[in-house]
Structures are given as structure tokens and as C-alpha cells.
Amino acid sequence: MPMDRIEALEAALSIESAQADNIRVDDVRRLTGPGLMWDLPGAVIDVFFDDVDADQVVELWNKHARRVLDALGWQDESLASRQFQGGVNLALSAPMDQLYSSVFAAQTAWHFCAAALLDQEPDDFDSMIADVKGVMAQEANPALITLITAAHEHGVDILCDDDEISVGHGNGSKVWPVDALPAPDQVDWATLHDVPIAFITGTNGKTTTTRLCTAIAKAAGKVAGLTSTDFVRVGDKILDRGDYSGPGGARMLLRNPRLEVACLEVARGGILRRGLPTRRARVAVVTNVANDHLGQYGVNTVPELAQAKFAVHRTLAEDGVLVLNADDAFVVAEAAHTDATIWWVSLNPNAPQVQSARAKGIPCAFLREKTLVFFDGQAEQSMISLSDVPITMHGAAKYNISNVLEALCVGKAMDFPDTAICAGLSSFRPDAKDNPGRCNEFSYGGARVFVDFAHNPHSIAAVCDAMSELPAKRRFIMLSHAGDRSDQDIHDVTLTALKFDPDIVVATELEGYLRGRNLGEVPVLIEKAAIGAGLSPDQMQFADSPKHAAQMILKQLQPGDLALLLVLAERDEVFQLLGE
């Protein structure tokens, strides 16, 4: 769709609603695929309020949104709502060629809801519906609907965005401009097919697990691709760098003509903003759920974050598998709300979920006496020893054992040979080439230096737990935090980092991430928390940047020392220092 047409659609209408100080409405979002609330395309509106009855808001939405849908000729479309503390998400579904119009439909429905809530006179219903129908006529693309129907009939996926439509995936895909679509009888359906897809999400570990999965696929002789918060890659070629953990990155990957297997890292933001791009995944993974990035889109608690992460179960094909971490309480709790086929993983062979799966003849994977074991539903297979999987650090990095078990299950779900699974796991190293920023080890003047991008208490605790098992004469840690985190968050992260038992803490400024704080404010909060926990002032050092903090530590290192650099900015500069 040409950009000027998109801009015209976005600006086609300006729909105002009654307002009050105790009610705030965020911009309406288009949903292109499965998300937190359901698996339908359409629009969602987030409403936040004080001293308003949420049940009344939902009742009004069901009444007025239904009236709007019916008046637009969308009688087959659906409504949904989700309540949270202090607000509601309100959604309506729409045809795939009417998503901009669906935004105006949602705004129209809210116009009448707000008028009823605040006892104000609404605008004329028929006139507003006529305006929305005018936009619908501009946006309508019957050829798209026809092609979607044909793709479903031929059993292949179809991916849609504002500019292009593609049928099939990777080396079985074909792409057309959205305004030049073929008729179904002009498509060579015999050349089109899907590729195996894995979705990987979770608060921590998703990037490592995604990379492990591609290593396994590569060992199986496949051209594997991945999306992540760092880049999009097909085979050994990086297509682009940046955060591609949303649907845009997925489409870029799935349309690449070399692709044979896709491993897609999925972040919370992409799920909530636009939804997920496909419903034909072979396998999906939820690594864990912890306190991080709360307070957006009505996701305010860790259990609500688990609900968002579990949206990946809506992407599964009919025979798809959901791989879950039985050692995470929030994952276990949310699993009760899905009817997907679950393969559990655990570090404990006696975990209740593992025992239940075995009794029911359902595959699962677990750790037993330093060996990774897979149960295929009938018999056990001892797959590989921890000593042969470098990123587990001989078992010290427990969080990576979980990631490895999950990747093992992905390989099994994709029917890769055991030899390929083991080869992929044994060849994947915790270095800046295979897994940049994830516990990368360097030798520096006889000392061991580890670089990790961990930034929340959950991930920092996991890394520090692994590091605490390593012998050291002295321990150094570099610590920082973004300014938009609360004082309590910074306090908690600092206390978590002290589990590393450091002799020296270097608190560094993140000048590019002050986000409303003054220079020096975050390092002072780190110092306050550390001294409050028992460190002496002479154990604290300060730097004005991560690069300078790393330099300070490297200058002090002696043989036998251990340094953990938690690097949130200037990553390339720190890697360059260590490379020198």
C-alpha cells in the first residue's frame, strides 16, 4: 500500500469522545494476529480510569461496539474485553483488509461508551457510521480476502502488511505488492509451502534459546534463520541489525528465499502492540516469566505478563507443541489456562509436571545426574552430558541448562536427528561469536572476565549464581541501571548483584539512559544499596561510562581474579577493550 494512501487512511477521520480527569484513553492499536486477548485481527483500545465500574465499561462496550459492527456490515466479527487494575482493554475483530477502518470503528464505539459513562449527548450515530463506511470503501482490498481464502484452502500461510503480501515461507514463498495481487488461479500453488517455525518468548533466556535452536537446525543441514532483539539472520548472513523481535522482523525472515527453518524470538512489546504474525508454528517456548517491563498496555503484574507471554500458544498449528519450564512458578500457573499440547522441561527429574507427563505418555525433558534426558512418550533417551554442552559451564550456569533443555525439545518437535541436536548443543559456545552478550568469557592477564547484558533482577541473579561457583582470588563487578527504573528497582538489582560476593563494585553512569534523572543519581543509589548491604565505602568505585568502568577494572586485575561486567551500553567498546 503506497505510503501516501496509508497516511490518508490514518488521517481520514478525527473522532472525539467525551473526556474526564479520571478517564484516560490510549491510542487505538491495530492487531494483525494472535495476541494477549485472542487470535483475531482487528483493533484494541486501552482505557484507564479511577472510580469507574469496570463491569459497566465492559457492558457499554459490548452494547455499543456490537451496534457499530452490525451497522458496518460486520455481523460475523467479535468483541472481547480484559479487565486489569485501573482499566480495561477493549477489542473488536475486523476483516484483514479493514484494519485501519477497525481503528475508527473502535473509536466510534468508544465515543458512545464515553457519552453514556459521562452522561453527555453523543454525535449522530448514522452520520458517524457513514464516515467509517467511507474509509472502508477506500481501504477495501477484495483481492486480498480472496487470496487469504485460497491460501487457507491450499494449506499454506499468508503474511500481510501495509506494503506486501506473501504466501508460504522462506524457500517456498512468493511476495506481491499489496495493490497488485494475483487471482488464485494465477498462483503456482505447487511451489509454495511453509517452513517449520519456532516461537521463543520469556523474560530471560529467549535470545540464547533462539540461537541454540538455529545451531541445532544448522547441524541438521538446514538453512536456519532467526529474529531477535539484536538482528535478523539467515544462515550466517545478518540481514539487518536492531530490535526485530516483533512481527516486522518475523515477516522479513519468513520471506527470505533461502530460509528452511525459522526460530523467532518474541518480545512482550510486539505481542501487545500488534500481535503475532502466524498461526502455523510447529513449536513455541516460554522460558520463564519475571518482573520486567510492567505497567504498559494494562500488563501490571507478573501473572498478567505471563498471560501476555502465553499468547504464543495461539500461534501453534493443530499439531503444534508448547514447551514450558516446569521450574518457573508463573509459567506453571499460567499453563493451566491453555489447552495446547505441553512438553515440560525441568532441572528436577521428579518435578510434578515431569512425573505427570511421563505417566500420561507425553514427551518431556529433564536433567538427571549431569545428563540431559528426553522422554519421547514411551522411553527415555540419555541425550548429552552437561560437560559436552559449553554454555552450561559444566552445570554451573543452571539458567542455561533450562535453555538447552528447551532447545532440545524444539529440535525434537521439528523431527531433527538426535545427532544433529547433540552436535548443535555441543558446538554452541558462550562467546561473542555464537552468543554475544550472554556470559561471554575472556582471559585477561591471567584473570577471567565475563561480559553479560543481564539487566533485571531475574537475569542478574541467574548470572551471579553461576559466577559464584567459580573460584577467584578477588571479584570485581561493573553495575549500572537505566534512569527510568524506580529507586526500589535499582536497590533490588544492586542487592541481587551482590550475590556475586564482589570485593570491588564499580558503579557506572549511563549518560544516554538518564531518562529524567540527574547525572550521578543512579550510581549514588547503587552505592547506598551496596553500603546498606554491608559493603564498605572503599569497596565502591565510580566511572562516567561503561567503557571507563571496564578500563578501571581491567587495570586492577591480577592473575586468578574474576570480573563480571554487566554491560548495558557501549557494548562494542567494551568488547574491543577485551579484544585488545
N, C-alpha and C positions, 0 to 999 in steps of 0.2 A: 504494500500500500504506500503510495508516494507520501513523503513527509508532509507536504502541504495539505494533503487530504486528511492525514491524522490530526494535524493541528486544527483543521477546520472542524473535524468531529469533536475534538476535545473542547473547543470553544463554541460549539453550536448553540448551547443553552446556558443560561445562568439562572439556577433555581434557588431562590432564597427561602428560608424557613424561619419560623418564629424562634426567638432566642431568649435565653435567661442566664443569669450568672451561675446558676447551679447545674447547667447542662452544657456540655462541650461535645461537638461532633467533629471527628477527624475526616479527612478527605476520603471519599469512596474509592475503593480499590477494585480493579478488575481481577477476577480469578480465572486463570486459564486451565487449571487442572486440580487434582486432588490436593486437599489442604487440611487444616485443623478441623473444619466443621463437616466437610463432606467431600465427595469426589466429583462434583459437578462444576462446570464453568458458569460464570455469572459475575455478580458484584457483591461486595460486603461493605457495610458501614459500621464503624465503631462509635458507640455513644457512651460518654462518661457523665456521671451525674452524682449529685448529693441530694439526699432526702427525696428521692423519687422511687416509686414502687417498680422494681424491675419486672415483676409479673404483668403490671399494667402496660409497660412499654412493649413487652412481647405480644400481649393481647392486641394492642393497637397496630403493631407491625403486621401480625397475621391478618388482621382485618383490612387495613389499607393497602398493604403490598399485594394481597390477593386480588383486591379490586383493581389495582393498577395492572397486574399481569393479565387478568381476564380482559380488561379493556384494550390492551395492546395485542390481543390475539394469542397470548402465551398461556393458554389454559393448561398445557401439559407441563409447564415449568413449576418449580417447587420453591418452598420457603424454608428457612432454618434460622434458629437463634441459639445463642450461647450466653449464659449469664456468668459474670465474674464479679468480684468485689468492686463495687463502684461503677458498674456499667454492663453493657451488653454488646455482643456482635450480632448484627442482623444481616442476613444474606438472602438473595434471590438468585435463581438459576436463569440462564438465557441461552439461546442458540449460539453456536461458536462464531457466527458471522454478525453477532449483535452485541458484542461485549462493551463497546463504547456506549451504545444505547442503553445497555443494562445499568450503567452508572447513572444515567438520567432517570431511568425507571426507579432505581433505589432512592435517588434524591427526591423524586416526586412522591414516593410512598412516605418518606420521612417528613416531607412538607406537611402532609395531612396528619401524621402522628404528632408532630410538634404542635400543630394548631390545636389538636384535641387535648394534649397534655397541658398547654398553657392557656386554654380557653380563649383562643383567638380565631378570627374568621379566616379560613383558607382561601386560596385563589380558586378560580373556576376549574373544576375537575376536567370537563370536556376540552377546554382550551389547552390545559397542560398536557393531556393525553395526545391531542393533535400535534403539539410541538414535538413530543417524543417520537410520534409516528413519522414526523418529517425527518428526524435524524435516522430513524430505522431505514427509511427509504434510501437515504444517502449511503448508509453503511452496508446494506444488504448485499450478499455475495452468494447467490443461489448455486453457482458452480462449486463453491467451497463445500456447501452442505451436501451436494451430490457426490463430490469426491470423498468426503468423510464417510458417507454411507457405503460407497463402493469399497473403500479400504477395509471397513469393518467386515463386509461380506467376503473379502478375499483373505481375511485373517492377518492383515499387516497393519502396523501402527501408522498414524499420521500426526505430524507435528506442525503446529500453526504459530505464526507470529505476525506482526504487522506487515512484514515485507515479503516473506516467503512461506511456502507450504512444502513439506516434504513427506513422501510416503516411503515406508521402510526405514531401515537404519544402515549406517555405515556403507559397506560394500554392496549392500542390497537396497540402496536408497536412490531416490530421484527427487530433485528440487525444482520447483517452479515459482516464478513471481506470483504473488497473491492475486494480481489483476490479470494474469494470463494463464489460467488453469485449464488443463485439458479435460475433455469429456472422458468418462470412464473407459469408453471403447477405444480411446486413443492411447491408453496406458498399456505398456508391456508388463502386465502383472507377473508374468513368469520370471522376470528378472528381479523382482522386488521381494525382500524378506526382512525380518527383524534380526537383530543380534542379541545374544544373551546380555542382560543388563543386571547390575547390582547397584542398589542404592545403599549408601552408608551414612548414617547420621548418629548423633550423640553429642554430649557436651565436650568430651575429650576423647582422643584416640581415633577420630574418624579419618583424619588425613593419613595417619600411619596405616590404618586398616585398609584404606583405599589403595595405597601404594603397595601393600603386601598382596592384595588381590591381583593387581596388574602384574606383579612379579610372578605370581603363580600362572596367570594366563600366558605370559611370555614364555615361561618354561614349558607350557603345553604347546608351544609353537604358534600361538595366536598373535595377531597384531592387536594389542590391548591399548585402550585409551582411558584416560581419567580426567575428571574435572575436580578442582579443589579450590581452597582459598588462596592458593599460590599461583596456579596456572592451569591451562588445558594442554594435555599432551596426548599424542597418538604415536605409539611405538616409542622411539627415542626422540621424536621431534616435538618441541614445545610450540604450540600454535599461537599462544598469546599468554602473557603474564598478567596477574591481577586476581581479584576475588571472583572466581567463576563457579561458586557453589550454588548458584540459583538456576532457574530454568533457561536463561540465555546461554550459559555455559554448556548445559546439557544438550541444547539444540545444536550448538556449534560442534560438539563432539559427535553426536549421533548422525550428523550429516556429512561427516568426513568420509570420503570414498575408500580409504584404506582400512577403516575400523572393522574389527571382527568381534571384539568383546568390549563392553563398556562398564566401567566402575565409576560411579558418580557420587562424589561427596556432596551431601545435602546439609545446608545450614538452616538454622531456625528462621532467619530473615527471609530466605527465599520461599520457604514453606508458607509463611504467614502473609507475605506481600502478594505473591502471585500464584502459589500452589506449585505442584509438581508436574513435569511435562508429559508423563506417560502412565499408562495403566497396564503395562505389559512386562513388568520386571520379573526376572527369574528368581531373584532373591533380594531381600532387604535386611539391613542390620541396624540395630540400636545398640551402640556400645555402652552407654551409661547416661545418666541424667543428673546434673548437679546445678547448684546456684550460679547462674551466669546469664547476663543479658536479660534480666527480668524487667517488667514494667512497660513493655510495648505490646500493642495490639490486644490488650486485655489478658496477657500472659504474665501474671504477677507472682506466682508461686512455683515451686519446683514440681509439684504434681501437675500443674497446668502446663509447664514446659514439657513434661513427659507426654501429655496429650498431643502437643504440637509435634514432638519428635515422632510419635507413633503414626503420624499421617503417612509415613512410608508404607504402612501395611495396605493403604488404599491403592498403591501403585502396582501391587502384585498381580501377575497373571493368575488364571484359575488354578494352576498347579504350582504357584509360587510358594516360597518358603520365607518365613520371618525368623532371623537369627537373633537371639536375645541373650543378654548377660544375666545369668541367674544370681550373680554376686552383687547386683545393684538393686537395692530395695525399691527404688522408684520405678525401675523397669519391671520388676516382678509385679508390683501393684497395678501398673497400667496394662500389663499383659492380660489381666482378667477381662478387659473390655474389647478384646479383638477375637474374631473367630478364625484368624489366619492359622495355617499350619506352622507351629513353632518348633524350631530346633534350639534347644538351650545349650549354653556353654558355661562352664564353671571351673574355678581352680580347685574345687572340692568335689571329688567323685561321689560323695554322699549327700550332696545338695538335694533338697527335696524335689526340685524341678527335674534334676537329672534322674533321680530314682523313679519318679513318676513316668518320665518319658521312656525309660528302659522297660518298665512294667507294661507300658502300652505299645511297645514296639515302635517307638518314634525315634528317629535319629537324634543324637546329641554328641557333644564333645566335652572332654574334661582333662584335667591334669591328674596323673597318678604317679607318684614316686619319680618325679623329674621326667616323665614321659607324657606326650600328648596322645590321647586315646580318642578314637572316633567309634561310636556305636551306630551301626547302619540300620538298626531296627531289628536285627537278628543276632548279630555277633559283633564282638569288639575287634578293633584293629589298633595295634600299637603303631602310631604313625611315625613319630620322630622324637628324639631326645632333646631336652632343652639345651644341652651342650652343643647341639648341632644347629641351633637357631640363634644367630648372633644378637639379634635385638633384645633377647630376653636376658642378656648378661649372665648366662648360666643360672637363670632363675631369680636373680636379684631384682630385675625390673618386672615386678608382678603385673603391672598395668599392661605391659607389652605381651605378657603371656595371654591375657584376655584378648588382646588384639589379634594375636596369632591364631588362637582358637576360633575366633570369628572368621578370619580369612580362610582358615582350613575348611570351615563349613561352607563358605561361599564357593570354594573350589569343588567341594563335593556336590553342592547343589547344581553346579554347572557341568557336572559329569567329567571333570578333568581327571586324568590318571593320577593315582597315588604318587607315582614317580615324579610327576610334574609339580604336584602340591609340595612334596618334600623338597624338591630342587628349588622351587621358588622361595620357600621359607628359609632354606639354608644359605641361599645366595644373597639374601637381602641384608644389607649391613647398616648399622646405625651411624652412617657417616653423611657428610654434606652432599654426596652424590645421590645415594639411594633415599635418604630420609632427612633432608636439610631441616635443621632447627629442632630436631627431636632427639635429644640426648646424644649429640654428636661428640665423639671423643677425639681429643688432640693430645699429643705428647709435647711438652714444652719445658726444656731444660731439666728433664728428669721428673717433672711433675705431670699429673694427669689433669686435663682441663676438659670440662663438659659444657657444651652450649645447648640451651633449650629455650624454646619460645613459650614455655608454660606461663600463664598469666592469671589464672584463677586459683582459689584455694585447693580445689579438687585436683587439678593437674600438677600444681606445685607440690602438694602432699605426696602424690604418686612418685614424682621425680626424686624428691628428698628422701623418701622411704628407700628407693633403690640405691641412692648415693650413700645412705647411712651404713649400708652393708660393706662398703669399700674401705679398706684400710687407708689411713693417711696420717702423716706427722702433724700437719696443720690443715685447716679447712677454711677456704675463702668463698664468699658468696656475693654476687652482684645482684642488687634488688632495686626495682623501680615500680611505678604504677601510674596509670593514666589519671589525669585530674578529675575526670567525670565520675570516678568511683567515690563512694562515701568515705568519711573518716573511718567508719566501722569496717568497711571493706578493706581499706589499706591496713588497718590494725590486724584484721584476720589473716590477710596474706602474709604479713610480716611474721606473725606467730607461727604460721604454717611453715614458712621458710626456715625458721629457727630449729625445726626438727632435723635439719641438716647438721646441727650442732657446730656452727661455724666459730672459728677463732676470730675472724675478721668479717665484718659486714660492710660492703661499700654501697651506700645509698646514692643512686644517681638521678639527676634531673632528666625529665623527658620534655624538653622545651617545646617540641612540636605537638605535645599531647597535654598541655596545661588545662585546656577546656574549662576556663573560668577561674582557675586557681592562680595564685601568685608564684613567681619563681621562688624556689626553696621551700615551698609549703609542704609538698609531698615528702621530700627527704626528711624534714623535721618530724612529720607524723611517723615515718618509718623508725627514726631514731627513738622517738618517745615510746613506741610499742616495744622496740627491742630492749631498751633500758628497763622498761617496766617489767619485762620478762626475765630480767636478771643479767643482761649483758652490761659490761662496764663501758663508760664513755670512751676509753682508749681502744675499745674493740670496734668503734664506729669510724668509718671514713666516708668522705663525700666527694662526688665528682659532678661536673656540669653536663656530662653527656655519657651515654653508654660506651662510646669509643674510649673516652678518657678513663672511665671506670675500669674497663678491661685492661688498659695500659697500666693503671695503678696496680692492679692485681698481678699482672704478668711480671712486673718489675720486682715484686716481693717474693715470687715463687722460688722454692728451693726443691731439690730432689726429694721425692716422697710426699710432697704436698698435693692437695686436691682442691680444685677450684670449680665452682658451679656458676656459670654466667647465665642468668635469666635475662635474655635479650629481647626487649620489646620494640626497640628501634635501632637504627644504624647497624642492621644485621650484617650487611655486606662488608662494612668497615671492620666489624669485629672478626668476621671470618678471614678477612685479609690480614689482620694482625697475627692471627694464629697461623696463617699460611706462611708468613714470613719467618 
